[in-house]
Amino acid sequence: MSYLGHGSPEKLEEALTKEQDADFMVYTEGLCYAAVCSSLDQAETVARMRRRPCGTRGGWTLSDHNKFADGKPNPCPCEQHPKTHKHYLFAA
């Protein structure tokens, strides 16, 4: 197995958690969608997700859906830190 090009489960896990911190957190990730909480500007948030391993050739891109499943806009203010953080929806 290639583990998305990382060679081992350990290296894949390291790549997935490498860039997460208080300013950037992937809080939900599935096969086709991921949700991110970030205090970074949109361009840097998108750049970090582009570097994140993904199971598709196109990688993670900001979703063209303009709403989350609960009807909130994409992006939207974070419920816990609305003054500093936004939630973004990405598609693979």
N, C-alpha and C positions, 0 to 999 in steps of 0.2 A: 504494500500500500504506500502511496506517496504522501498521505496526510496533507493534502492541498499543497504539495510541493515543499513541505517542511521536514520530511523524512521520518519523523517519529511523533507519537502523541505528545510527548513532553515538549518538543520544539514547537508544535502547533499551539499548545496551551500557552507557552511563553509568548508567542507572536500575538495571540488573542488578547492577552492581558498587558502587554508591554506599554501601551500608550494610555491606559486608563488611569485616571486620577480624579481629583475633585472638580476639575474643569471639563472632563470628558469621560462619560460613562455609558457604555452600551448596556441598557437595562433589560432589553428583550431582543433575542435573536433567534430567527427560525431559518428555514430553507430559502425563503424568498423575501422576507422582510426583517428589518432590524429597527429598533427605536433607540434613540440616543438622547441623553440629557447633557447639555453643554453650555458653558459660559463663554466659550470661544465664539468668534464671529462665524457666520455661515460658511465662508470660504475655507477657513481652517478646519471646521467640523467636517466638511465634505472631504478635504484633503486627508484627514486622519482616517476616515472611513474608506477612502480609496486604497489606502495602504493595508487595510485589514484583510486577512485571508477570507476568501469567499469561494463557494462551490461552483460559481459560474465564470465563464470566460470574461464577461463584461465587468465583473466586480461590483462593489456597492456604489449605487448612485442615489442621489436625492430623489425620492419617489415623485412621480408626476401626479400622484393622487394628492389633491389639495386638502384632504381631511384624513384624520385618524379614524379608526373604526367607531370610536365613540362620538364622532362628529366634530371634534376639536380641529382647528385649522393646522396645517403643516407648513411651517413650524408654529408652535404655540408656547406660551409661557409655562414654565415648570410650576407645578402646584406648590412645591415646598420652597422654592427660591425664585419667585416670579420676577423679581427685580434684576436678577443676574443670570438666570439660566433659561434656556429654551429646550423644548423637545422637538426632535426631528425624526421623520420617518424615511427610511432608506429601503430601496428595492434591489434585489440581486438579479 
